[in-house]
């Protein structure tokens, strides 16, 4: 696997909000890699935290603490990419691959950086694995 990897929000969320095999797989997959994340990831993992509290009745304070750690990880351990810099390419990918625009932003980042997108989103992976540089972990 190349040294640079683009992190899908599902991988970041697994690191901080799930304490199971998914979090172990995510941690193993990113070990000794140069990490790249979209600024959009902050909003997406914030939504994961909200779901953990509202839908799964997890402790709001513990979840907020995990969210703060997650935000620190994104801003300190990952090189940032602005989603706004990927609009044209992401739009092309979204239409071409018939996927949601926000998912196509991550794929556009992968193309821009010539680095694989690491994801835990099986539906996305299955849809684009034949033509995009994406790896399921």
C-alpha positions as CSV (number, residue, x, y, z in Angstrom):
1,X,0.0,0.0,0.0
2,X,1.3,3.5,-0.8
3,X,2.5,5.7,2.0
4,X,-0.2,8.4,1.5
5,X,-3.8,7.4,2.1
6,X,-7.1,9.4,2.0
7,X,-9.3,8.6,5.0
8,X,-13.0,8.3,4.4
9,X,-15.0,9.5,7.3
10,X,-16.1,6.0,8.1
11,X,-12.5,5.1,8.9
12,X,-12.1,8.1,11.2
13,X,-15.4,7.4,12.9
14,X,-14.3,3.8,13.6
15,X,-11.2,5.0,15.3
16,X,-13.0,7.2,17.8
17,X,-16.6,6.0,18.2
18,X,-16.5,2.2,17.9
19,X,-14.5,0.0,20.2
20,X,-14.7,-3.2,18.3
21,X,-13.1,-5.1,15.4
22,X,-13.8,-2.1,13.1
23,X,-11.7,0.2,15.2
24,X,-8.9,-2.3,15.3
25,X,-9.0,-2.7,11.5
26,X,-9.0,1.1,11.0
27,X,-6.0,1.5,13.3
28,X,-4.0,-1.2,11.6
29,X,-4.8,0.2,8.1
30,X,-3.5,3.6,8.9
31,X,-0.4,2.6,10.9
32,X,2.8,4.2,9.5
33,X,0.9,6.0,6.7
34,X,0.8,9.7,5.8
35,X,-2.9,10.6,6.4
36,X,-5.0,12.9,4.3
37,X,-8.5,14.0,5.2
38,X,-11.1,16.3,3.7
39,X,-12.3,19.2,5.8
40,X,-15.8,17.7,5.2
41,X,-14.8,14.8,7.5
42,X,-15.3,17.1,10.5
43,X,-18.9,17.6,9.7
44,X,-19.4,13.9,8.9
45,X,-17.9,12.6,12.1
46,X,-19.8,15.3,14.0
47,X,-22.9,13.7,12.6
48,X,-21.8,10.2,13.7
49,X,-21.4,11.6,17.3
50,X,-24.9,13.0,17.1
51,X,-26.3,9.7,15.9
52,X,-24.5,7.8,18.7
53,X,-26.3,9.9,21.3
54,X,-29.7,10.4,19.7
55,X,-30.2,7.0,18.1
56,X,-28.1,4.7,20.3
57,X,-28.5,6.5,23.7
58,X,-24.8,6.8,24.3
59,X,-23.6,9.1,27.0
60,X,-23.5,12.7,25.6
61,X,-20.4,13.7,27.6
62,X,-18.4,10.7,26.7
63,X,-19.4,11.0,23.0
64,X,-18.5,14.7,23.0
65,X,-15.1,13.8,24.5
66,X,-14.6,11.3,21.7
67,X,-15.7,13.9,19.2
68,X,-13.1,16.4,20.5
69,X,-10.4,13.7,20.2
70,X,-11.5,13.0,16.7
71,X,-11.4,16.6,15.7
72,X,-7.9,16.9,17.1
73,X,-6.9,13.9,15.1
74,X,-8.3,15.3,11.8
75,X,-6.6,18.7,12.3
76,X,-3.3,17.5,13.8
77,X,-2.6,14.0,12.3
78,X,-4.0,14.5,8.8
79,X,-3.0,16.7,6.0
80,X,-6.1,18.7,5.0
81,X,-7.8,19.0,1.7
82,X,-10.5,21.5,1.2
83,X,-13.6,20.0,-0.4
84,X,-14.2,23.3,-2.2
85,X,-11.0,22.6,-4.2
86,X,-12.5,19.4,-5.6
87,X,-15.9,20.5,-6.8
88,X,-15.4,20.0,-10.6
89,X,-13.8,16.6,-10.3
90,X,-16.2,15.5,-7.6
91,X,-19.2,16.5,-9.7
92,X,-17.8,14.5,-12.7
93,X,-17.2,11.4,-10.5
94,X,-20.7,11.7,-8.9
95,X,-22.4,11.8,-12.2
96,X,-20.2,9.2,-13.9
97,X,-20.4,6.7,-11.0
98,X,-23.9,7.6,-9.9
99,X,-22.9,8.1,-6.3
100,X,-23.6,10.8,-3.8
101,X,-21.7,14.0,-4.3
102,X,-20.2,14.0,-0.8
103,X,-18.8,10.5,-1.4
104,X,-17.4,11.6,-4.8
105,X,-15.4,14.4,-2.9
106,X,-13.4,11.7,-1.2
107,X,-12.8,9.9,-4.5
108,X,-11.7,13.2,-6.1
109,X,-9.2,13.7,-3.3
110,X,-7.9,10.2,-4.0
111,X,-7.4,11.1,-7.6
112,X,-5.8,14.5,-6.9
113,X,-3.4,13.0,-4.4
114,X,-2.8,9.7,-6.4
115,X,-3.5,7.9,-3.1
116,X,-6.0,5.2,-2.2
117,X,-9.2,6.0,-0.4
118,X,-9.5,3.9,2.7
119,X,-13.2,3.2,3.5
120,X,-15.4,1.0,5.6
121,X,-18.4,1.9,3.5
122,X,-19.1,-1.4,1.7
123,X,-21.8,0.1,-0.5
124,X,-19.4,2.8,-1.8
125,X,-16.6,0.3,-2.2
126,X,-18.7,-2.2,-4.2
127,X,-20.0,0.6,-6.5
128,X,-16.6,2.0,-7.5
129,X,-13.9,-0.7,-6.8
130,X,-13.5,-1.6,-10.5
131,X,-12.6,1.9,-11.6
132,X,-11.4,3.9,-8.6
133,X,-8.4,3.7,-6.3
134,X,-10.4,2.6,-3.2
135,X,-9.6,0.0,-0.5
136,X,-12.1,-1.6,1.9
137,X,-10.7,-2.2,5.4
